[in-house]
């Protein structure tokens, strides 16, 4: 009975740290994501991923942290947002009562009078 209990405890203490390492990266990524969002970046405006240390970081991305006892690096990259890719297509509304308040493409010139 004591031998069985000892084996169970030894297995538990061996497997538990391995499970913690797997969650370590996810917890750190969640903390980093929370900080990025609190700085005003929308949740769909970036991604966080992990790469093994020593592997090249993709162009346009940067390493923002590490996890897995220094074996993994956390990579931040911006995502292409639909509003960034397409020009602003707000409908043009003309105010016929106040034409002077409408945006002008050409400066209006006042008619000149002859002295």
Jmol script that loads the backbone (N, CA, C; Angstrom):
load data "model"
ATOM      1  N   UNK A   1       0.813  -1.184   0.000  1.00  0.00           N
ATOM      2  CA  UNK A   1       0.000   0.000   0.000  1.00  0.00           C
ATOM      3  C   UNK A   1       0.864   1.258   0.000  1.00  0.00           C
ATOM      4  N   UNK A   2       1.905   1.274   0.854  1.00  0.00           N
ATOM      5  CA  UNK A   2       2.784   2.428   0.907  1.00  0.00           C
ATOM      6  C   UNK A   2       3.527   2.607  -0.409  1.00  0.00           C
ATOM      7  N   UNK A   3       3.901   1.485  -1.020  1.00  0.00           N
ATOM      8  CA  UNK A   3       4.623   1.551  -2.286  1.00  0.00           C
ATOM      9  C   UNK A   3       3.711   2.124  -3.378  1.00  0.00           C
ATOM     10  N   UNK A   4       2.471   1.712  -3.389  1.00  0.00           N
ATOM     11  CA  UNK A   4       1.502   2.203  -4.367  1.00  0.00           C
ATOM     12  C   UNK A   4       1.265   3.702  -4.184  1.00  0.00           C
ATOM     13  N   UNK A   5       1.151   4.146  -2.943  1.00  0.00           N
ATOM     14  CA  UNK A   5       0.956   5.561  -2.655  1.00  0.00           C
ATOM     15  C   UNK A   5       2.182   6.368  -3.087  1.00  0.00           C
ATOM     16  N   UNK A   6       3.363   5.838  -2.842  1.00  0.00           N
ATOM     17  CA  UNK A   6       4.593   6.527  -3.221  1.00  0.00           C
ATOM     18  C   UNK A   6       4.689   6.668  -4.739  1.00  0.00           C
ATOM     19  N   UNK A   7       4.324   5.622  -5.468  1.00  0.00           N
ATOM     20  CA  UNK A   7       4.373   5.677  -6.934  1.00  0.00           C
ATOM     21  C   UNK A   7       3.355   6.685  -7.458  1.00  0.00           C
ATOM     22  N   UNK A   8       2.178   6.700  -6.869  1.00  0.00           N
ATOM     23  CA  UNK A   8       1.140   7.647  -7.290  1.00  0.00           C
ATOM     24  C   UNK A   8       1.588   9.082  -7.052  1.00  0.00           C
ATOM     25  N   UNK A   9       2.162   9.340  -5.876  1.00  0.00           N
ATOM     26  CA  UNK A   9       2.636  10.689  -5.577  1.00  0.00           C
ATOM     27  C   UNK A   9       3.794  11.091  -6.487  1.00  0.00           C
ATOM     28  N   UNK A  10       4.703  10.166  -6.747  1.00  0.00           N
ATOM     29  CA  UNK A  10       5.827  10.465  -7.635  1.00  0.00           C
ATOM     30  C   UNK A  10       5.330  10.795  -9.040  1.00  0.00           C
ATOM     31  N   UNK A  11       4.361  10.038  -9.513  1.00  0.00           N
ATOM     32  CA  UNK A  11       3.792  10.295 -10.838  1.00  0.00           C
ATOM     33  C   UNK A  11       3.093  11.648 -10.865  1.00  0.00           C
ATOM     34  N   UNK A  12       2.351  11.952  -9.820  1.00  0.00           N
ATOM     35  CA  UNK A  12       1.639  13.218  -9.743  1.00  0.00           C
ATOM     36  C   UNK A  12       2.609  14.393  -9.775  1.00  0.00           C
ATOM     37  N   UNK A  13       3.697  14.289  -9.003  1.00  0.00           N
ATOM     38  CA  UNK A  13       4.661  15.385  -8.962  1.00  0.00           C
ATOM     39  C   UNK A  13       5.490  15.480 -10.239  1.00  0.00           C
ATOM     40  N   UNK A  14       5.538  14.434 -11.028  1.00  0.00           N
ATOM     41  CA  UNK A  14       6.252  14.472 -12.300  1.00  0.00           C
ATOM     42  C   UNK A  14       5.367  15.038 -13.403  1.00  0.00           C
ATOM     43  N   UNK A  15       4.104  14.659 -13.433  1.00  0.00           N
ATOM     44  CA  UNK A  15       3.192  15.066 -14.501  1.00  0.00           C
ATOM     45  C   UNK A  15       2.662  16.477 -14.282  1.00  0.00           C
ATOM     46  N   UNK A  16       2.422  16.880 -13.053  1.00  0.00           N
ATOM     47  CA  UNK A  16       1.847  18.196 -12.770  1.00  0.00           C
ATOM     48  C   UNK A  16       2.697  19.344 -13.319  1.00  0.00           C
ATOM     49  N   UNK A  17       4.023  19.341 -13.129  1.00  0.00           N
ATOM     50  CA  UNK A  17       4.810  20.436 -13.712  1.00  0.00           C
ATOM     51  C   UNK A  17       4.754  20.456 -15.242  1.00  0.00           C
ATOM     52  N   UNK A  18       4.659  19.298 -15.871  1.00  0.00           N
ATOM     53  CA  UNK A  18       4.561  19.268 -17.332  1.00  0.00           C
ATOM     54  C   UNK A  18       3.252  19.894 -17.796  1.00  0.00           C
ATOM     55  N   UNK A  19       2.184  19.639 -17.089  1.00  0.00           N
ATOM     56  CA  UNK A  19       0.899  20.254 -17.427  1.00  0.00           C
ATOM     57  C   UNK A  19       0.958  21.761 -17.195  1.00  0.00           C
ATOM     58  N   UNK A  20       1.661  22.173 -16.156  1.00  0.00           N
ATOM     59  CA  UNK A  20       1.794  23.602 -15.879  1.00  0.00           C
ATOM     60  C   UNK A  20       2.577  24.295 -16.981  1.00  0.00           C
ATOM     61  N   UNK A  21       3.587  23.634 -17.529  1.00  0.00           N
ATOM     62  CA  UNK A  21       4.348  24.228 -18.625  1.00  0.00           C
ATOM     63  C   UNK A  21       3.472  24.443 -19.847  1.00  0.00           C
ATOM     64  N   UNK A  22       2.585  23.516 -20.122  1.00  0.00           N
ATOM     65  CA  UNK A  22       1.698  23.656 -21.273  1.00  0.00           C
ATOM     66  C   UNK A  22       0.794  24.866 -21.093  1.00  0.00           C
ATOM     67  N   UNK A  23       0.323  25.107 -19.880  1.00  0.00           N
ATOM     68  CA  UNK A  23      -0.539  26.251 -19.622  1.00  0.00           C
ATOM     69  C   UNK A  23       0.247  27.542 -19.480  1.00  0.00           C
ATOM     70  N   UNK A  24       1.527  27.449 -19.181  1.00  0.00           N
ATOM     71  CA  UNK A  24       2.353  28.615 -18.956  1.00  0.00           C
ATOM     72  C   UNK A  24       2.298  29.563 -20.148  1.00  0.00           C
ATOM     73  N   UNK A  25       2.480  29.062 -21.355  1.00  0.00           N
ATOM     74  CA  UNK A  25       2.472  29.912 -22.549  1.00  0.00           C
ATOM     75  C   UNK A  25       1.101  30.539 -22.763  1.00  0.00           C
ATOM     76  N   UNK A  26       0.052  29.762 -22.569  1.00  0.00           N
ATOM     77  CA  UNK A  26      -1.296  30.295 -22.774  1.00  0.00           C
ATOM     78  C   UNK A  26      -1.614  31.389 -21.754  1.00  0.00           C
ATOM     79  N   UNK A  27      -1.198  31.199 -20.517  1.00  0.00           N
ATOM     80  CA  UNK A  27      -1.445  32.206 -19.487  1.00  0.00           C
ATOM     81  C   UNK A  27      -0.670  33.485 -19.782  1.00  0.00           C
ATOM     82  N   UNK A  28       0.571  33.342 -20.188  1.00  0.00           N
ATOM     83  CA  UNK A  28       1.388  34.516 -20.495  1.00  0.00           C
ATOM     84  C   UNK A  28       0.830  35.237 -21.715  1.00  0.00           C
ATOM     85  N   UNK A  29       0.428  34.483 -22.744  1.00  0.00           N
ATOM     86  CA  UNK A  29      -0.180  35.107 -23.926  1.00  0.00           C
ATOM     87  C   UNK A  29      -1.459  35.851 -23.551  1.00  0.00           C
ATOM     88  N   UNK A  30      -2.254  35.281 -22.650  1.00  0.00           N
ATOM     89  CA  UNK A  30      -3.489  35.946 -22.220  1.00  0.00           C
ATOM     90  C   UNK A  30      -3.176  37.244 -21.475  1.00  0.00           C
ATOM     91  N   UNK A  31      -2.141  37.231 -20.633  1.00  0.00           N
ATOM     92  CA  UNK A  31      -1.746  38.446 -19.919  1.00  0.00           C
ATOM     93  C   UNK A  31      -1.275  39.523 -20.894  1.00  0.00           C
ATOM     94  N   UNK A  32      -0.462  39.134 -21.869  1.00  0.00           N
ATOM     95  CA  UNK A  32       0.036  40.088 -22.862  1.00  0.00           C
ATOM     96  C   UNK A  32      -1.122  40.639 -23.686  1.00  0.00           C
ATOM     97  N   UNK A  33      -2.038  39.772 -24.096  1.00  0.00           N
ATOM     98  CA  UNK A  33      -3.194  40.211 -24.886  1.00  0.00           C
ATOM     99  C   UNK A  33      -4.029  41.218 -24.102  1.00  0.00           C
ATOM    100  N   UNK A  34      -4.202  40.971 -22.812  1.00  0.00           N
ATOM    101  CA  UNK A  34      -4.979  41.888 -21.981  1.00  0.00           C
ATOM    102  C   UNK A  34      -4.311  43.259 -21.924  1.00  0.00           C
ATOM    103  N   UNK A  35      -2.995  43.294 -21.818  1.00  0.00           N
ATOM    104  CA  UNK A  35      -2.275  44.572 -21.783  1.00  0.00           C
ATOM    105  C   UNK A  35      -2.399  45.305 -23.116  1.00  0.00           C
ATOM    106  N   UNK A  36      -2.335  44.567 -24.221  1.00  0.00           N
ATOM    107  CA  UNK A  36      -2.448  45.189 -25.541  1.00  0.00           C
ATOM    108  C   UNK A  36      -3.842  45.784 -25.718  1.00  0.00           C
ATOM    109  N   UNK A  37      -4.863  45.034 -25.339  1.00  0.00           N
ATOM    110  CA  UNK A  37      -6.242  45.520 -25.464  1.00  0.00           C
ATOM    111  C   UNK A  37      -6.469  46.729 -24.561  1.00  0.00           C
ATOM    112  N   UNK A  38      -5.880  46.720 -23.361  1.00  0.00           N
ATOM    113  CA  UNK A  38      -6.054  47.858 -22.450  1.00  0.00           C
ATOM    114  C   UNK A  38      -5.357  49.111 -22.973  1.00  0.00           C
ATOM    115  N   UNK A  39      -4.441  48.959 -23.930  1.00  0.00           N
ATOM    116  CA  UNK A  39      -3.793  50.102 -24.564  1.00  0.00           C
ATOM    117  C   UNK A  39      -4.568  50.604 -25.776  1.00  0.00           C
ATOM    118  N   UNK A  40      -5.763  50.046 -26.009  1.00  0.00           N
ATOM    119  CA  UNK A  40      -6.614  50.571 -27.067  1.00  0.00           C
ATOM    120  C   UNK A  40      -6.609  49.800 -28.367  1.00  0.00           C
ATOM    121  N   UNK A  41      -5.887  48.704 -28.441  1.00  0.00           N
ATOM    122  CA  UNK A  41      -5.872  47.904 -29.664  1.00  0.00           C
ATOM    123  C   UNK A  41      -7.056  46.937 -29.609  1.00  0.00           C
ATOM    124  N   UNK A  42      -7.897  46.903 -30.657  1.00  0.00           N
ATOM    125  CA  UNK A  42      -9.032  45.973 -30.622  1.00  0.00           C
ATOM    126  C   UNK A  42      -8.564  44.520 -30.630  1.00  0.00           C
ATOM    127  N   UNK A  43      -9.375  43.646 -30.050  1.00  0.00           N
ATOM    128  CA  UNK A  43      -8.999  42.233 -29.949  1.00  0.00           C
ATOM    129  C   UNK A  43      -8.781  41.587 -31.308  1.00  0.00           C
ATOM    130  N   UNK A  44      -9.508  42.050 -32.324  1.00  0.00           N
ATOM    131  CA  UNK A  44      -9.327  41.468 -33.651  1.00  0.00           C
ATOM    132  C   UNK A  44      -8.248  42.188 -34.454  1.00  0.00           C
ATOM    133  N   UNK A  45      -7.509  43.090 -33.816  1.00  0.00           N
ATOM    134  CA  UNK A  45      -6.478  43.850 -34.506  1.00  0.00           C
ATOM    135  C   UNK A  45      -5.082  43.265 -34.391  1.00  0.00           C
ATOM    136  N   UNK A  46      -4.938  42.129 -33.700  1.00  0.00           N
ATOM    137  CA  UNK A  46      -3.614  41.536 -33.536  1.00  0.00           C
ATOM    138  C   UNK A  46      -3.748  40.046 -33.252  1.00  0.00           C
ATOM    139  N   UNK A  47      -2.626  39.349 -33.399  1.00  0.00           N
ATOM    140  CA  UNK A  47      -2.560  37.943 -33.003  1.00  0.00           C
ATOM    141  C   UNK A  47      -1.295  37.733 -32.186  1.00  0.00           C
ATOM    142  N   UNK A  48      -1.363  36.776 -31.286  1.00  0.00           N
ATOM    143  CA  UNK A  48      -0.198  36.339 -30.523  1.00  0.00           C
ATOM    144  C   UNK A  48       0.006  34.867 -30.819  1.00  0.00           C
ATOM    145  N   UNK A  49       1.233  34.506 -31.130  1.00  0.00           N
ATOM    146  CA  UNK A  49       1.548  33.108 -31.403  1.00  0.00           C
ATOM    147  C   UNK A  49       2.880  32.778 -30.748  1.00  0.00           C
ATOM    148  N   UNK A  50       3.244  31.505 -30.742  1.00  0.00           N
ATOM    149  CA  UNK A  50       4.523  31.098 -30.170  1.00  0.00           C
ATOM    150  C   UNK A  50       5.387  30.463 -31.244  1.00  0.00           C
ATOM    151  N   UNK A  51       6.675  30.708 -31.126  1.00  0.00           N
ATOM    152  CA  UNK A  51       7.679  30.106 -32.000  1.00  0.00           C
ATOM    153  C   UNK A  51       8.826  29.624 -31.126  1.00  0.00           C
ATOM    154  N   UNK A  52       9.504  28.568 -31.532  1.00  0.00           N
ATOM    155  CA  UNK A  52      10.689  28.157 -30.787  1.00  0.00           C
ATOM    156  C   UNK A  52      11.755  29.257 -30.826  1.00  0.00           C
ATOM    157  N   UNK A  53      12.462  29.411 -29.732  1.00  0.00           N
ATOM    158  CA  UNK A  53      13.537  30.391 -29.676  1.00  0.00           C
ATOM    159  C   UNK A  53      14.574  30.028 -30.736  1.00  0.00           C
ATOM    160  N   UNK A  54      15.055  31.021 -31.443  1.00  0.00           N
ATOM    161  CA  UNK A  54      16.036  30.797 -32.497  1.00  0.00           C
ATOM    162  C   UNK A  54      15.420  30.766 -33.878  1.00  0.00           C
ATOM    163  N   UNK A  55      14.126  30.536 -33.958  1.00  0.00           N
ATOM    164  CA  UNK A  55      13.459  30.566 -35.257  1.00  0.00           C
ATOM    165  C   UNK A  55      13.204  32.025 -35.626  1.00  0.00           C
ATOM    166  N   UNK A  56      13.364  32.348 -36.909  1.00  0.00           N
ATOM    167  CA  UNK A  56      13.207  33.726 -37.355  1.00  0.00           C
ATOM    168  C   UNK A  56      11.782  34.223 -37.149  1.00  0.00           C
ATOM    169  N   UNK A  57      11.681  35.448 -36.658  1.00  0.00           N
ATOM    170  CA  UNK A  57      10.385  36.097 -36.478  1.00  0.00           C
ATOM    171  C   UNK A  57       9.927  36.594 -37.845  1.00  0.00           C
ATOM    172  N   UNK A  58       8.681  36.335 -38.232  1.00  0.00           N
ATOM    173  CA  UNK A  58       8.200  36.789 -39.538  1.00  0.00           C
ATOM    174  C   UNK A  58       8.292  38.307 -39.678  1.00  0.00           C
ATOM    175  N   UNK A  59       8.434  38.768 -40.918  1.00  0.00           N
ATOM    176  CA  UNK A  59       8.519  40.196 -41.188  1.00  0.00           C
ATOM    177  C   UNK A  59       7.218  40.874 -40.760  1.00  0.00           C
ATOM    178  N   UNK A  60       7.339  42.019 -40.129  1.00  0.00           N
ATOM    179  CA  UNK A  60       6.173  42.749 -39.654  1.00  0.00           C
ATOM    180  C   UNK A  60       5.707  42.318 -38.276  1.00  0.00           C
ATOM    181  N   UNK A  61       6.305  41.301 -37.717  1.00  0.00           N
ATOM    182  CA  UNK A  61       5.949  40.818 -36.380  1.00  0.00           C
ATOM    183  C   UNK A  61       7.123  41.074 -35.448  1.00  0.00           C
ATOM    184  N   UNK A  62       6.859  40.972 -34.144  1.00  0.00           N
ATOM    185  CA  UNK A  62       7.976  41.113 -33.205  1.00  0.00           C
ATOM    186  C   UNK A  62       7.748  40.256 -31.976  1.00  0.00           C
ATOM    187  N   UNK A  63       8.853  39.874 -31.382  1.00  0.00           N
ATOM    188  CA  UNK A  63       8.815  39.065 -30.173  1.00  0.00           C
ATOM    189  C   UNK A  63       8.494  39.979 -28.998  1.00  0.00           C
ATOM    190  N   UNK A  64       7.457  39.607 -28.229  1.00  0.00           N
ATOM    191  CA  UNK A  64       7.031  40.445 -27.109  1.00  0.00           C
ATOM    192  C   UNK A  64       7.134  39.730 -25.771  1.00  0.00           C
ATOM    193  N   UNK A  65       7.652  38.512 -25.774  1.00  0.00           N
ATOM    194  CA  UNK A  65       7.781  37.783 -24.519  1.00  0.00           C
ATOM    195  C   UNK A  65       8.282  36.382 -24.748  1.00  0.00           C
ATOM    196  N   UNK A  66       8.433  35.663 -23.663  1.00  0.00           N
ATOM    197  CA  UNK A  66       8.893  34.289 -23.736  1.00  0.00           C
ATOM    198  C   UNK A  66       8.143  33.427 -22.743  1.00  0.00           C
ATOM    199  N   UNK A  67       8.200  32.119 -22.974  1.00  0.00           N
ATOM    200  CA  UNK A  67       7.533  31.178 -22.081  1.00  0.00           C
ATOM    201  C   UNK A  67       8.200  29.819 -22.221  1.00  0.00           C
ATOM    202  N   UNK A  68       7.661  28.834 -21.537  1.00  0.00           N
ATOM    203  CA  UNK A  68       8.172  27.463 -21.585  1.00  0.00           C
ATOM    204  C   UNK A  68       9.646  27.420 -21.184  1.00  0.00           C
ATOM    205  N   UNK A  69       9.939  28.105 -20.076  1.00  0.00           N
ATOM    206  CA  UNK A  69      11.307  28.173 -19.536  1.00  0.00           C
ATOM    207  C   UNK A  69      12.311  28.667 -20.570  1.00  0.00           C
ATOM    208  N   UNK A  70      11.911  29.658 -21.357  1.00  0.00           N
ATOM    209  CA  UNK A  70      12.805  30.248 -22.343  1.00  0.00           C
ATOM    210  C   UNK A  70      12.913  29.481 -23.642  1.00  0.00           C
ATOM    211  N   UNK A  71      12.132  28.446 -23.823  1.00  0.00           N
ATOM    212  CA  UNK A  71      12.196  27.645 -25.049  1.00  0.00           C
ATOM    213  C   UNK A  71      11.313  28.204 -26.163  1.00  0.00           C
ATOM    214  N   UNK A  72      10.309  29.006 -25.812  1.00  0.00           N
ATOM    215  CA  UNK A  72       9.375  29.568 -26.786  1.00  0.00           C
ATOM    216  C   UNK A  72       9.403  31.089 -26.694  1.00  0.00           C
ATOM    217  N   UNK A  73       9.166  31.739 -27.819  1.00  0.00           N
ATOM    218  CA  UNK A  73       9.010  33.187 -27.824  1.00  0.00           C
ATOM    219  C   UNK A  73       7.586  33.521 -28.266  1.00  0.00           C
ATOM    220  N   UNK A  74       7.021  34.558 -27.672  1.00  0.00           N
ATOM    221  CA  UNK A  74       5.664  34.983 -28.002  1.00  0.00           C
ATOM    222  C   UNK A  74       5.763  36.082 -29.048  1.00  0.00           C
ATOM    223  N   UNK A  75       5.063  35.883 -30.158  1.00  0.00           N
ATOM    224  CA  UNK A  75       5.158  36.760 -31.317  1.00  0.00           C
ATOM    225  C   UNK A  75       3.871  37.564 -31.462  1.00  0.00           C
ATOM    226  N   UNK A  76       4.015  38.891 -31.600  1.00  0.00           N
ATOM    227  CA  UNK A  76       2.894  39.802 -31.821  1.00  0.00           C
ATOM    228  C   UNK A  76       2.889  40.207 -33.281  1.00  0.00           C
ATOM    229  N   UNK A  77       1.731  40.129 -33.911  1.00  0.00           N
ATOM    230  CA  UNK A  77       1.599  40.638 -35.280  1.00  0.00           C
ATOM    231  C   UNK A  77       0.228  41.269 -35.434  1.00  0.00           C
ATOM    232  N   UNK A  78       0.194  42.337 -36.215  1.00  0.00           N
ATOM    233  CA  UNK A  78      -1.074  43.005 -36.489  1.00  0.00           C
ATOM    234  C   UNK A  78      -1.822  42.241 -37.552  1.00  0.00           C
ATOM    235  N   UNK A  79      -3.148  42.285 -37.458  1.00  0.00           N
ATOM    236  CA  UNK A  79      -3.962  41.653 -38.488  1.00  0.00           C
ATOM    237  C   UNK A  79      -4.494  42.733 -39.411  1.00  0.00           C
ATOM    238  N   UNK A  80      -4.694  42.361 -40.666  1.00  0.00           N
ATOM    239  CA  UNK A  80      -5.247  43.306 -41.635  1.00  0.00           C
ATOM    240  C   UNK A  80      -6.722  43.480 -41.329  1.00  0.00           C
ATOM    241  N   UNK A  81      -7.105  44.682 -41.051  1.00  0.00           N
ATOM    242  CA  UNK A  81      -8.509  44.955 -40.752  1.00  0.00           C
ATOM    243  C   UNK A  81      -9.195  45.423 -42.017  1.00  0.00           C
ATOM    244  N   UNK A  82     -10.451  45.096 -42.146  1.00  0.00           N
ATOM    245  CA  UNK A  82     -11.219  45.449 -43.328  1.00  0.00           C
ATOM    246  C   UNK A  82     -11.232  46.953 -43.544  1.00  0.00           C
ATOM    247  N   UNK A  83     -11.345  47.729 -42.474  1.00  0.00           N
ATOM    248  CA  UNK A  83     -11.396  49.176 -42.628  1.00  0.00           C
ATOM    249  C   UNK A  83     -10.053  49.735 -43.063  1.00  0.00           C
ATOM    250  N   UNK A  84      -8.953  49.055 -42.732  1.00  0.00           N
ATOM    251  CA  UNK A  84      -7.644  49.514 -43.169  1.00  0.00           C
ATOM    252  C   UNK A  84      -7.422  49.206 -44.638  1.00  0.00           C
ATOM    253  N   UNK A  85      -7.983  48.116 -45.121  1.00  0.00           N
ATOM    254  CA  UNK A  85      -7.735  47.683 -46.488  1.00  0.00           C
ATOM    255  C   UNK A  85      -8.579  48.441 -47.498  1.00  0.00           C
ATOM    256  N   UNK A  86      -9.742  48.916 -47.106  1.00  0.00           N
ATOM    257  CA  UNK A  86     -10.622  49.600 -48.033  1.00  0.00           C
ATOM    258  C   UNK A  86     -10.731  51.066 -47.651  1.00  0.00           C
ATOM    259  N   UNK A  87     -10.838  51.940 -48.648  1.00  0.00           N
ATOM    260  CA  UNK A  87     -11.001  53.356 -48.327  1.00  0.00           C
ATOM    261  C   UNK A  87     -12.353  53.607 -47.670  1.00  0.00           C
ATOM    262  N   UNK A  88     -12.418  54.701 -46.989  1.00  0.00           N
ATOM    263  CA  UNK A  88     -13.659  55.065 -46.312  1.00  0.00           C
ATOM    264  C   UNK A  88     -14.758  55.270 -47.347  1.00  0.00           C
ATOM    265  N   UNK A  89     -15.842  54.555 -47.193  1.00  0.00           N
ATOM    266  CA  UNK A  89     -16.919  54.653 -48.158  1.00  0.00           C
ATOM    267  C   UNK A  89     -18.196  55.122 -47.471  1.00  0.00           C
ATOM    268  N   UNK A  90     -18.091  56.217 -46.746  1.00  0.00           N
ATOM    269  CA  UNK A  90     -19.281  56.759 -46.114  1.00  0.00           C
ATOM    270  C   UNK A  90     -20.106  57.462 -47.178  1.00  0.00           C
ATOM    271  N   UNK A  91     -21.407  57.372 -47.073  1.00  0.00           N
ATOM    272  CA  UNK A  91     -22.238  58.014 -48.092  1.00  0.00           C
ATOM    273  C   UNK A  91     -22.102  59.528 -48.038  1.00  0.00           C
ATOM    274  N   UNK A  92     -22.172  60.136 -49.194  1.00  0.00           N
ATOM    275  CA  UNK A  92     -22.071  61.581 -49.287  1.00  0.00           C
ATOM    276  C   UNK A  92     -23.477  62.158 -49.190  1.00  0.00           C
ATOM    277  N   UNK A  93     -23.680  63.037 -48.239  1.00  0.00           N
ATOM    278  CA  UNK A  93     -24.986  63.647 -48.030  1.00  0.00           C
ATOM    279  C   UNK A  93     -24.838  65.141 -48.253  1.00  0.00           C
ATOM    280  N   UNK A  94     -25.687  65.671 -49.092  1.00  0.00           N
ATOM    281  CA  UNK A  94     -25.632  67.105 -49.354  1.00  0.00           C
ATOM    282  C   UNK A  94     -26.713  67.810 -48.559  1.00  0.00           C
ATOM    283  N   UNK A  95     -26.316  68.888 -47.939  1.00  0.00           N
ATOM    284  CA  UNK A  95     -27.247  69.709 -47.180  1.00  0.00           C
ATOM    285  C   UNK A  95     -27.613  70.893 -48.064  1.00  0.00           C
ATOM    286  N   UNK A  96     -28.806  70.862 -48.625  1.00  0.00           N
ATOM    287  CA  UNK A  96     -29.207  71.926 -49.548  1.00  0.00           C
ATOM    288  C   UNK A  96     -29.535  73.221 -48.820  1.00  0.00           C
ATOM    289  N   UNK A  97     -29.830  73.145 -47.530  1.00  0.00           N
ATOM    290  CA  UNK A  97     -30.133  74.357 -46.777  1.00  0.00           C
ATOM    291  C   UNK A  97     -28.871  75.120 -46.394  1.00  0.00           C
ATOM    292  N   UNK A  98     -27.755  74.380 -46.217  1.00  0.00           N
ATOM    293  CA  UNK A  98     -26.505  75.015 -45.792  1.00  0.00           C
ATOM    294  C   UNK A  98     -25.351  74.552 -46.683  1.00  0.00           C
ATOM    295  N   UNK A  99     -25.321  74.977 -47.931  1.00  0.00           N
ATOM    296  CA  UNK A  99     -24.257  74.494 -48.823  1.00  0.00           C
ATOM    297  C   UNK A  99     -22.872  74.970 -48.399  1.00  0.00           C
ATOM    298  N   UNK A 100     -22.801  76.057 -47.637  1.00  0.00           N
ATOM    299  CA  UNK A 100     -21.490  76.553 -47.211  1.00  0.00           C
ATOM    300  C   UNK A 100     -20.826  75.614 -46.205  1.00  0.00           C
ATOM    301  N   UNK A 101     -21.593  74.721 -45.589  1.00  0.00           N
ATOM    302  CA  UNK A 101     -21.039  73.776 -44.622  1.00  0.00           C
ATOM    303  C   UNK A 101     -20.570  72.477 -45.261  1.00  0.00           C
ATOM    304  N   UNK A 102     -20.802  72.309 -46.544  1.00  0.00           N
ATOM    305  CA  UNK A 102     -20.408  71.089 -47.238  1.00  0.00           C
ATOM    306  C   UNK A 102     -18.920  71.131 -47.558  1.00  0.00           C
ATOM    307  N   UNK A 103     -18.254  69.980 -47.533  1.00  0.00           N
ATOM    308  CA  UNK A 103     -16.844  69.956 -47.923  1.00  0.00           C
ATOM    309  C   UNK A 103     -16.704  70.365 -49.384  1.00  0.00           C
ATOM    310  N   UNK A 104     -15.713  71.135 -49.643  1.00  0.00           N
ATOM    311  CA  UNK A 104     -15.492  71.634 -50.996  1.00  0.00           C
ATOM    312  C   UNK A 104     -14.261  70.967 -51.584  1.00  0.00           C
ATOM    313  N   UNK A 105     -14.364  70.542 -52.827  1.00  0.00           N
ATOM    314  CA  UNK A 105     -13.206  69.954 -53.488  1.00  0.00           C
ATOM    315  C   UNK A 105     -12.334  71.032 -54.099  1.00  0.00           C
ATOM    316  N   UNK A 106     -12.940  72.131 -54.503  1.00  0.00           N
ATOM    317  CA  UNK A 106     -12.195  73.258 -55.050  1.00  0.00           C
ATOM    318  C   UNK A 106     -12.539  74.484 -54.220  1.00  0.00           C
ATOM    319  N   UNK A 107     -11.563  75.324 -53.974  1.00  0.00           N
ATOM    320  CA  UNK A 107     -11.890  76.524 -53.207  1.00  0.00           C
ATOM    321  C   UNK A 107     -12.830  77.423 -54.012  1.00  0.00           C
ATOM    322  N   UNK A 108     -13.826  77.933 -53.330  1.00  0.00           N
ATOM    323  CA  UNK A 108     -14.742  78.839 -54.008  1.00  0.00           C
ATOM    324  C   UNK A 108     -14.105  80.212 -54.071  1.00  0.00           C
ATOM    325  N   UNK A 109     -14.255  80.830 -55.213  1.00  0.00           N
ATOM    326  CA  UNK A 109     -13.730  82.184 -55.360  1.00  0.00           C
ATOM    327  C   UNK A 109     -14.909  83.138 -55.415  1.00  0.00           C
ATOM    328  N   UNK A 110     -14.727  84.268 -54.809  1.00  0.00           N
ATOM    329  CA  UNK A 110     -15.766  85.296 -54.806  1.00  0.00           C
ATOM    330  C   UNK A 110     -15.736  86.002 -56.160  1.00  0.00           C
ATOM    331  N   UNK A 111     -16.885  86.289 -56.703  1.00  0.00           N
ATOM    332  CA  UNK A 111     -16.868  87.042 -57.965  1.00  0.00           C
ATOM    333  C   UNK A 111     -16.262  88.422 -57.726  1.00  0.00           C
ATOM    334  N   UNK A 112     -15.399  88.788 -58.611  1.00  0.00           N
ATOM    335  CA  UNK A 112     -14.738  90.086 -58.476  1.00  0.00           C
ATOM    336  C   UNK A 112     -15.571  91.149 -59.182  1.00  0.00           C
ATOM    337  N   UNK A 113     -15.689  92.274 -58.514  1.00  0.00           N
ATOM    338  CA  UNK A 113     -16.428  93.392 -59.117  1.00  0.00           C
ATOM    339  C   UNK A 113     -15.436  94.373 -59.701  1.00  0.00           C
ATOM    340  N   UNK A 114     -15.817  95.011 -60.754  1.00  0.00           N
ATOM    341  CA  UNK A 114     -14.966  96.002 -61.411  1.00  0.00           C
ATOM    342  C   UNK A 114     -15.154  97.348 -60.723  1.00  0.00           C
ATOM    343  N   UNK A 115     -14.107  98.062 -60.364  1.00  0.00           N
ATOM    344  CA  UNK A 115     -14.266  99.380 -59.726  1.00  0.00           C
ATOM    345  C   UNK A 115     -14.618 100.471 -60.692  1.00  0.00           C
TER     346      UNK A 115
END
end "model"
wireframe off; spacefill off
backbone 0.3
color backbone group
